[in-house]
Structure formats: C-alpha cells, structure tokens
C-alpha cells in the first residue's frame, strides 16, 4: 500500500512503511502530506500526535471537516469527533 501526494511539479508515491511522520515536517506547505501523516498516526494508535496534527490542519484550513468526518481512517474515532464538534 502506498500514499500518493500531488506536489506542484509531480506526484510523489510514498510507501506506507517509510517515515511519513518525519516527511510531513519537510513539507508543511502540502496539506495532503500532513493529512496522510495524520491518518497513519491514527492507524498506529498514536492518537495524541494525530490529534495535534489534525488540529493544525483545521486551524490553517488545510482540510475540510466534512472530508475528515467521512474518512474511514479517522471518522469514527472519539478524539476526531471532539475536534469536529469544536
């Protein structure tokens, strides 16, 4: 399984086993990379880190609350519901 991130010049395919969490620090202007990192953190049960990153994405308008609510990786998690209702 891979994540695909569209950069300004070309798509980047990122294997899920790589250090995507570190990659999002290198690409703060690419919300999709940061969102994928949020999903991977959530799937790894690293909820506090995922919650912080998702909160940052909401704050900068990098992700839609509707999209997050419908995301199977995030939508049903209690901490996500808390962020969506705030």
C-alpha positions in Angstrom: 0.0 0.0 0.0 1.2 3.5 -0.9 0.1 7.0 -0.3 0.2 9.3 -3.3 0.8 13.0 -2.8 0.5 15.5 -5.6 3.2 18.1 -5.4 3.3 21.2 -7.5 5.6 19.5 -10.1 4.6 15.8 -10.0 3.0 13.1 -7.9 5.1 11.5 -5.2 4.5 7.9 -4.2 5.3 7.3 -0.5 5.4 3.7 0.8 3.5 3.4 4.0 6.4 1.8 5.7 8.6 4.9 5.3 8.9 7.7 7.9 5.9 9.7 6.6 5.6 11.3 10.0 9.0 12.8 9.6 8.3 13.7 6.0 5.4 16.0 6.9 7.9 18.2 8.8 9.7 18.7 5.5 6.5 19.6 3.6 4.5 21.9 5.7 3.0 23.6 2.7 1.5 20.4 1.4 -1.6 19.7 3.5 -2.1 16.3 1.8 1.2 15.0 3.1 0.3 16.3 6.6 -3.2 14.7 6.3 -1.7 11.4 5.3 0.6 11.5 8.2 -2.4 12.2 10.5 -4.1 9.1 9.1 -1.0 6.9 9.6 -0.6 8.1 13.1 -4.2 7.4 13.9 -3.9 3.9 12.4 -0.8 3.3 14.5 -2.8 4.3 17.6 -0.7 7.4 18.1 -3.8 9.4 18.8 -2.2 12.4 20.6 0.2 13.1 17.8 -2.6 12.6 15.2 -4.9 14.9 17.1 -2.3 17.6 17.3 -1.6 17.4 13.6 -5.2 17.3 12.6 -5.9 20.3 14.8 -3.2 22.2 13.0 -4.7 21.3 9.7 -8.1 22.5 10.8 -6.5 25.8 12.0 -4.9 26.6 8.7 -7.8 25.4 6.5 -5.7 22.6 5.1 -8.6 20.0 5.5 -12.3 20.0 5.3 -14.3 18.9 8.4 -16.7 17.1 6.1 -13.9 15.1 4.5 -12.5 14.1 7.9 -15.9 13.0 9.1 -16.2 10.8 6.1 -12.7 9.4 6.2 -12.7 5.7 7.2 -9.3 6.1 8.9 -10.5 9.0 11.1 -14.2 9.5 11.1 -15.2 7.1 13.9 -12.5 8.0 16.4 -13.7 9.8 19.6 -10.9 12.3 19.6 -11.7 13.2 16.0 -15.4 13.7 16.9 -14.2 16.1 19.6 -12.2 18.1 17.1 -15.1 18.1 14.6 -17.6 19.4 17.2 -15.3 22.2 18.5 
